[in-house]
Amino acid sequence: MIKAAKKTKAKRVTKDSMRQHAARDHSPTWDDYASWTTAEFTKNFRDAMQYYNLEFSSKDLKPAVLKWMKREEYDVNIYNAYKKTKDWRTSITMGALASCFLRGMPDTFSGFNDDRNSRQWLDTAIINTIGRGQDDIEEETDDKSTENKTTIQERVKDIAISMVRDIDDIIETFYKIPEDFNPKAFKVINILKSNQVKAGHARVIKEMYASEMADYAALVTGTADDDLKEGYIHLSKSQIKNILTFYQEILCACDMLTEQAKVTRKPRSKTPVAKDKLIAKLKFKKSDDALKLVSITPTEIIGAKELWVFNTKTRKLGRYIADEMTGPLTVKGTGIVGFDEYKSIQKTIRKPEETLKEFKTAGKVALRTFLDTINATDTKMNGRLNEDTVLLKIL
């Protein structure tokens, strides 16, 4: 049974000190459990849970679960499926319980946790972990050229894990002295910002802690099942509320960073479409021999403020004027867009030869009132062009 700690100043547990003592096995033992009382067994269990929570991470403890599964001769498919899940999906409680089993802890003990079977809890936790990590399982391939390739999502996840070391250290202090833990003493949003966490990392970090937060929430609300209660039996309700508050702060901070990124994100600039592609479907009349008319190059319409057209079939002379809000003029499909629907008008001319001759010699100033000199009814332009439309001039 684990001896009670002496009343001396506690030494800070650091990663360096853990590496220095890695060769020594400090794991709690269960050799004499048969002679213990229920109170002694319960105390040893709580001390063991606190030890593993303090000294190890999920990544450190997952091998213990795999070793225990192999010892218990688990179905090979379940074993392989669990092995392929991401390390962080294995809760510390799972790893701690498997480690205790490997060190001799029995599945049940009279009077402990209402005589519930601890192995059944771990069995359920393994199946649930496989279910939550189905997307983690990648198909095996014999292609060695792709063996070391990682996806962008995996790189983001690896970076995110390295960014939460400070948060993990805070959680470690909770497991070290849970009765002294104060979640209000930490500003998670400032911690994440100081580690330059971006929106993409925040989404990964939120997922990393969501599962554990859900467990603590279930314990606080009373919706936890018996197996979950057994896993956290070493913590009081007030301690669970404190750590739940801290996890909620983590998720809230992640949501804030994601929302802030949406506000500050610059709109994606549209890649300009090639002019030749814009006019590909445009229909117009290249030339008219009778009236001695030749159309301008249609690509000149794009970005123009004004376009003059003449329909040789209907004898309508039209003027497109760019709208101040939606302009300049451009081409979409088979028509003109970006023009002012009220200012853009056309008129039918009686003597095209004479009128168009005057049009050709008119300057910019004369063109401003050219349609006003034609005695005919105004009709609005509709933007549609066809094989009878000659593109006269752009301004």
C-alpha positions as CSV (number, residue, x, y, z in Angstrom):
1,M,0.0,0.0,0.0
2,I,1.3,3.5,-0.8
3,K,2.8,5.2,2.2
4,A,1.5,8.5,3.4
5,A,3.6,11.4,2.2
6,K,5.8,13.1,4.8
7,K,5.0,16.6,5.8
8,T,7.9,18.2,4.0
9,K,7.9,20.9,1.4
10,A,6.6,19.4,-1.8
11,K,9.1,19.4,-4.7
12,R,7.8,20.8,-8.0
13,V,7.3,18.0,-10.5
14,T,8.8,18.9,-13.8
15,K,9.5,17.1,-17.1
16,D,13.2,17.2,-16.4
17,S,12.7,15.5,-13.0
18,M,10.5,12.9,-14.5
19,R,13.1,12.0,-17.1
20,Q,15.8,11.9,-14.4
21,H,13.8,9.3,-12.4
22,A,12.4,7.5,-15.4
23,A,14.5,4.4,-14.7
24,R,12.9,4.0,-11.3
25,D,9.5,2.4,-11.1
26,H,7.3,4.5,-8.8
27,S,4.1,2.9,-9.9
28,P,1.7,2.0,-7.0
29,T,1.6,-1.7,-6.3
30,W,-1.3,-4.0,-5.3
31,D,0.7,-7.0,-3.9
32,D,-1.0,-7.1,-0.5
33,Y,-4.5,-6.1,-1.5
34,A,-6.0,-9.3,-0.2
35,S,-5.2,-8.3,3.4
36,W,-6.6,-4.8,3.1
37,T,-9.8,-3.4,4.4
38,T,-12.3,-1.7,2.0
39,A,-11.1,1.7,3.3
40,E,-7.4,0.8,2.7
41,F,-8.2,-0.5,-0.8
42,T,-10.2,2.7,-1.6
43,K,-7.4,5.0,-0.4
44,N,-4.8,3.1,-2.4
45,F,-7.0,3.4,-5.5
46,R,-7.4,7.1,-5.1
47,D,-3.7,7.6,-4.5
48,A,-3.0,5.5,-7.6
49,M,-5.4,7.6,-9.8
50,Q,-3.8,10.8,-8.5
51,Y,-0.3,9.5,-9.2
52,Y,-1.0,8.6,-12.8
53,N,-2.9,11.9,-13.4
54,L,0.1,13.8,-12.1
55,E,3.0,11.9,-13.6
56,F,1.7,10.9,-17.1
57,S,-0.1,12.1,-20.2
58,S,-2.6,10.3,-22.3
59,K,0.2,9.5,-24.8
60,D,2.3,8.0,-22.0
61,L,-0.5,5.8,-20.8
62,K,-2.0,4.5,-24.0
63,P,0.7,1.7,-24.3
64,A,-0.4,0.5,-20.9
65,V,-4.0,0.0,-22.2
66,L,-2.6,-1.8,-25.2
67,K,-0.4,-4.0,-23.1
68,W,-3.3,-4.9,-20.8
69,M,-5.6,-5.7,-23.9
70,K,-2.9,-8.0,-25.2
71,R,-2.6,-9.7,-21.8
72,E,-6.4,-10.1,-21.7
73,E,-6.3,-11.6,-25.2
74,Y,-8.7,-9.0,-26.7
75,D,-10.1,-9.7,-30.2
76,V,-7.4,-8.7,-32.7
77,N,-9.8,-6.4,-34.6
78,I,-10.7,-4.5,-31.5
79,Y,-7.1,-4.3,-30.5
80,N,-5.9,-2.9,-33.9
81,A,-8.9,-0.5,-34.1
82,Y,-8.0,1.0,-30.7
83,K,-4.3,1.1,-31.5
84,K,-5.0,3.3,-34.6
85,T,-6.9,6.0,-32.6
86,K,-5.1,9.2,-31.8
87,D,-3.2,9.1,-28.5
88,W,-5.1,12.0,-27.0
89,R,-8.4,10.1,-27.2
90,T,-7.3,7.8,-24.5
91,S,-8.2,9.4,-21.2
92,I,-5.8,9.4,-18.3
93,T,-8.3,7.4,-16.2
94,M,-8.3,4.6,-18.8
95,G,-4.5,4.4,-18.8
96,A,-4.3,4.6,-15.0
97,L,-6.8,1.8,-14.6
98,A,-5.0,-0.4,-17.1
99,S,-1.7,0.3,-15.3
100,C,-3.3,-0.7,-12.0
101,F,-4.6,-4.0,-13.5
102,L,-1.1,-4.7,-14.8
103,R,0.4,-4.1,-11.3
104,G,-2.1,-6.5,-9.7
105,M,-5.3,-4.7,-9.0
106,P,-8.3,-7.0,-9.0
107,D,-11.4,-6.3,-11.2
108,T,-13.6,-6.1,-8.1
109,F,-13.1,-5.7,-4.3
110,S,-15.7,-6.3,-1.6
111,G,-17.3,-3.0,-0.6
112,F,-15.3,-0.9,-3.0
113,N,-17.4,1.3,-5.3
114,D,-20.6,-0.7,-4.5
115,D,-18.8,-3.9,-5.7
116,R,-18.8,-2.7,-9.3
117,N,-16.5,-4.4,-11.9
118,S,-13.7,-2.0,-12.9
119,R,-12.8,-4.1,-15.9
120,Q,-16.3,-3.6,-17.4
121,W,-15.8,0.1,-17.1
122,L,-12.5,-0.1,-19.0
123,D,-14.0,-2.4,-21.6
124,T,-16.8,0.1,-22.3
125,A,-14.3,3.0,-22.4
126,I,-12.2,1.3,-25.0
127,I,-15.2,0.6,-27.3
128,N,-16.3,4.3,-26.9
129,T,-12.8,5.5,-27.8
130,I,-12.8,3.4,-30.9
131,G,-16.2,4.8,-31.9
132,R,-15.1,8.4,-31.3
133,G,-11.9,7.9,-33.2
134,Q,-13.3,6.2,-36.3
135,D,-12.1,9.1,-38.5
136,D,-8.6,8.7,-37.0
137,I,-8.2,5.2,-38.5
138,E,-6.3,5.4,-41.8
139,E,-6.2,2.6,-44.3
140,E,-2.9,0.7,-44.4
141,T,-0.9,1.0,-47.5
142,D,2.1,-0.8,-48.9
143,D,3.3,2.3,-50.7
144,K,6.4,3.3,-48.8
145,S,6.5,6.6,-50.7
146,T,3.4,7.8,-48.8
147,E,4.3,6.3,-45.5
148,N,5.8,9.5,-44.0
149,K,3.5,11.9,-45.7
150,T,1.2,13.9,-43.3
151,T,-2.0,15.8,-44.2
152,I,-2.5,19.5,-43.5
153,Q,-5.0,18.5,-40.8
154,E,-2.5,16.3,-39.1
155,R,0.1,19.1,-39.1
156,V,-2.3,21.5,-37.7
157,K,-3.2,19.0,-35.0
158,D,0.4,18.4,-34.1
159,I,1.0,22.2,-33.9
160,A,-2.1,22.6,-31.7
161,I,-1.0,19.9,-29.3
162,S,2.3,21.8,-28.8
163,M,0.4,25.0,-28.2
164,V,-1.5,23.8,-25.2
165,R,1.4,22.7,-23.0
166,D,0.7,25.6,-20.6
167,I,-2.9,24.5,-20.3
168,D,-1.9,20.9,-19.7
169,D,0.5,22.2,-17.0
170,I,-2.5,23.9,-15.3
171,I,-4.6,20.7,-15.5
172,E,-1.6,18.9,-14.0
173,T,-1.7,21.2,-11.0
174,F,-5.4,20.3,-10.5
175,Y,-4.6,16.6,-10.3
176,K,-1.6,17.4,-8.0
177,I,-3.6,19.4,-5.4
178,P,-7.3,19.4,-6.5
179,E,-8.5,21.0,-3.3
180,D,-6.5,24.1,-4.0
181,F,-7.4,24.5,-7.7
182,N,-9.0,27.8,-8.6
183,P,-10.2,28.1,-12.2
184,K,-10.6,31.8,-12.0
185,A,-6.9,32.3,-11.5
186,F,-6.2,31.6,-15.1
187,K,-7.1,33.5,-18.3
188,V,-7.3,30.9,-21.0
189,I,-7.8,33.3,-23.8
190,N,-4.6,35.1,-22.9
191,I,-2.7,31.8,-22.7
192,L,-3.9,30.8,-26.2
193,K,-3.1,34.3,-27.7
194,S,0.4,34.2,-26.1
195,N,1.0,30.9,-27.9
196,Q,-0.3,32.4,-31.2
197,V,-3.2,30.1,-31.5
198,K,-5.1,30.7,-34.7
199,A,-8.7,29.7,-35.7
200,G,-7.6,26.4,-37.2
201,H,-5.7,25.5,-34.1
202,A,-8.6,26.6,-31.9
203,R,-11.0,24.2,-33.6
204,V,-8.5,21.3,-33.0
205,I,-7.9,22.3,-29.3
206,K,-11.6,22.5,-28.7
207,E,-12.1,18.9,-30.0
208,M,-9.1,17.7,-27.8
209,Y,-10.8,18.8,-24.6
210,A,-14.5,18.4,-25.5
211,S,-14.6,14.7,-24.5
212,E,-13.2,15.2,-21.0
213,M,-15.4,18.2,-20.4
214,A,-18.4,16.2,-21.3
215,D,-17.4,13.6,-18.7
216,Y,-17.1,16.3,-16.0
217,A,-20.4,17.9,-17.1
218,A,-22.1,14.5,-16.8
219,L,-20.7,14.0,-13.3
220,V,-21.9,17.5,-12.2
221,T,-25.4,17.2,-13.6
222,G,-25.9,13.7,-12.3
223,T,-26.3,12.1,-15.7
224,A,-23.0,10.1,-15.5
225,D,-23.3,6.3,-15.6
226,D,-21.9,4.1,-12.8
227,D,-18.7,3.4,-14.7
228,L,-17.9,7.1,-15.2
229,K,-18.6,7.7,-11.5
230,E,-16.1,5.0,-10.6
231,G,-13.4,6.5,-12.8
232,Y,-13.6,9.8,-10.9
233,I,-14.4,8.5,-7.4
234,H,-11.2,10.1,-6.1
235,L,-12.5,13.6,-6.7
236,S,-15.1,15.5,-4.7
237,K,-18.1,17.2,-6.4
238,S,-16.7,20.7,-5.7
239,Q,-13.4,19.7,-7.2
240,I,-15.1,18.4,-10.3
241,K,-17.1,21.6,-10.6
242,N,-13.8,23.6,-10.5
243,I,-12.2,21.6,-13.3
244,L,-15.4,21.7,-15.3
245,T,-15.3,25.5,-15.1
246,F,-11.8,25.5,-16.4
247,Y,-12.6,23.2,-19.3
248,Q,-15.6,25.4,-20.2
249,E,-13.2,28.4,-20.3
250,I,-11.0,26.5,-22.7
251,L,-13.9,25.8,-25.1
252,C,-15.2,29.4,-24.8
253,A,-11.8,30.8,-25.6
254,C,-11.5,28.6,-28.6
255,D,-14.9,29.8,-29.8
256,M,-13.8,33.4,-29.3
257,L,-10.7,33.0,-31.4
258,T,-12.7,31.3,-34.2
259,E,-15.3,34.2,-34.2
260,Q,-12.6,36.8,-34.1
261,A,-11.0,35.3,-37.2
262,K,-14.2,35.5,-39.1
263,V,-14.5,39.3,-38.3
264,T,-10.9,40.1,-39.2
265,R,-10.6,37.8,-42.2
266,K,-10.0,39.7,-45.4
267,P,-12.4,38.9,-48.2
268,R,-10.9,36.6,-50.7
269,S,-10.1,38.5,-53.9
270,K,-11.7,37.1,-57.0
271,T,-9.4,36.0,-59.8
272,P,-10.2,38.2,-62.8
273,V,-11.7,36.2,-65.7
274,A,-9.9,36.5,-69.0
275,K,-11.6,38.9,-71.4
276,D,-11.6,36.4,-74.2
277,K,-13.5,34.0,-71.9
278,L,-16.0,36.6,-71.0
279,I,-17.0,37.3,-74.6
280,A,-16.8,33.7,-75.8
281,K,-20.7,33.4,-76.0
282,L,-21.4,37.0,-77.2
283,K,-23.4,37.2,-80.4
284,F,-22.9,40.2,-82.7
285,K,-22.6,41.2,-86.3
286,K,-18.9,41.6,-87.3
287,S,-19.7,43.9,-90.3
288,D,-22.5,45.2,-92.6
289,D,-21.5,45.8,-96.3
290,A,-24.6,47.8,-97.2
291,L,-24.1,50.3,-94.5
292,K,-20.3,50.0,-94.5
293,L,-20.2,49.2,-90.8
294,V,-17.5,47.2,-88.9
295,S,-17.9,46.2,-85.3
296,I,-15.2,47.1,-82.7
297,T,-13.4,44.4,-80.9
298,P,-15.9,43.1,-78.3
299,T,-13.2,42.8,-75.5
300,E,-13.2,46.6,-75.5
301,I,-16.7,46.6,-73.9
302,I,-15.3,45.3,-70.7
303,G,-14.6,48.2,-68.4
304,A,-16.2,50.8,-70.8
305,K,-18.4,53.7,-69.6
306,E,-20.5,53.8,-72.8
307,L,-21.3,51.5,-75.7
308,W,-23.2,52.4,-79.0
309,V,-24.9,49.6,-80.9
310,F,-27.0,49.4,-84.1
311,N,-29.4,46.6,-85.0
312,T,-29.5,46.3,-88.8
313,K,-32.8,44.4,-88.8
314,T,-34.9,46.7,-86.6
315,R,-32.9,49.9,-87.5
316,K,-32.5,50.7,-83.8
317,L,-29.6,52.9,-82.7
318,G,-28.9,52.3,-79.0
319,R,-26.6,53.7,-76.3
320,Y,-25.6,51.8,-73.1
321,I,-24.4,54.0,-70.3
322,A,-22.6,52.4,-67.3
323,D,-24.4,52.5,-64.0
324,E,-22.7,54.5,-61.3
325,M,-23.2,51.7,-58.7
326,T,-23.0,48.5,-60.7
327,G,-20.8,49.7,-63.6
328,P,-18.6,49.7,-65.6
329,L,-20.0,47.8,-68.6
330,T,-19.0,44.2,-69.0
331,V,-20.2,41.0,-70.7
332,K,-22.0,38.2,-69.1
333,G,-23.0,35.2,-71.3
334,T,-24.7,36.7,-74.4
335,G,-25.5,40.1,-73.1
336,I,-24.3,43.4,-71.6
337,V,-24.5,44.0,-67.8
338,G,-23.6,46.9,-65.6
339,F,-25.6,49.5,-67.5
340,D,-28.1,52.1,-66.2
341,E,-31.5,50.9,-67.0
342,Y,-33.0,54.4,-67.1
343,K,-30.3,56.3,-69.0
344,S,-29.6,53.5,-71.5
345,I,-32.1,54.0,-74.4
346,Q,-32.5,53.3,-78.2
347,K,-34.4,54.9,-81.1
348,T,-35.5,53.7,-84.5
349,I,-33.9,55.7,-87.3
350,R,-35.7,56.2,-90.7
351,K,-32.6,56.8,-92.9
352,P,-29.8,54.6,-91.5
353,E,-27.3,55.6,-94.2
354,E,-27.5,59.4,-93.5
355,T,-27.9,59.1,-89.7
356,L,-25.0,56.6,-89.3
357,K,-22.8,58.8,-91.5
358,E,-23.4,61.7,-89.1
359,F,-22.7,59.4,-86.2
360,K,-19.3,58.4,-87.5
361,T,-18.2,62.0,-87.7
362,A,-19.6,63.1,-84.3
363,G,-17.3,63.8,-81.4
364,K,-17.8,63.0,-77.7
365,V,-19.6,66.3,-77.1
366,A,-22.0,65.8,-80.1
367,L,-22.7,62.2,-79.1
368,R,-24.1,63.4,-75.7
369,T,-27.2,64.7,-77.4
370,F,-27.1,62.7,-80.6
371,L,-30.1,60.6,-79.7
372,D,-32.1,63.7,-78.7
373,T,-31.9,65.0,-82.3
374,I,-33.6,61.9,-83.6
375,N,-37.4,62.3,-83.8
376,A,-38.5,58.9,-82.5
377,T,-39.8,57.2,-79.4
378,D,-37.3,56.2,-76.7
379,T,-37.3,52.5,-75.6
380,K,-35.1,51.1,-72.9
381,M,-32.2,48.8,-73.6
382,N,-32.4,45.2,-72.3
383,G,-28.8,44.2,-72.6
384,R,-29.4,41.5,-75.2
385,L,-27.3,41.3,-78.4
386,N,-27.8,39.1,-81.4
387,E,-26.4,38.3,-84.9
388,D,-27.9,41.6,-86.3
389,T,-26.2,43.9,-83.7
390,V,-23.2,45.9,-84.9
391,L,-20.9,47.2,-82.1
392,L,-20.3,50.8,-83.2
393,K,-18.3,52.6,-80.6
394,I,-17.2,52.6,-77.0
395,L,-16.3,55.5,-74.8
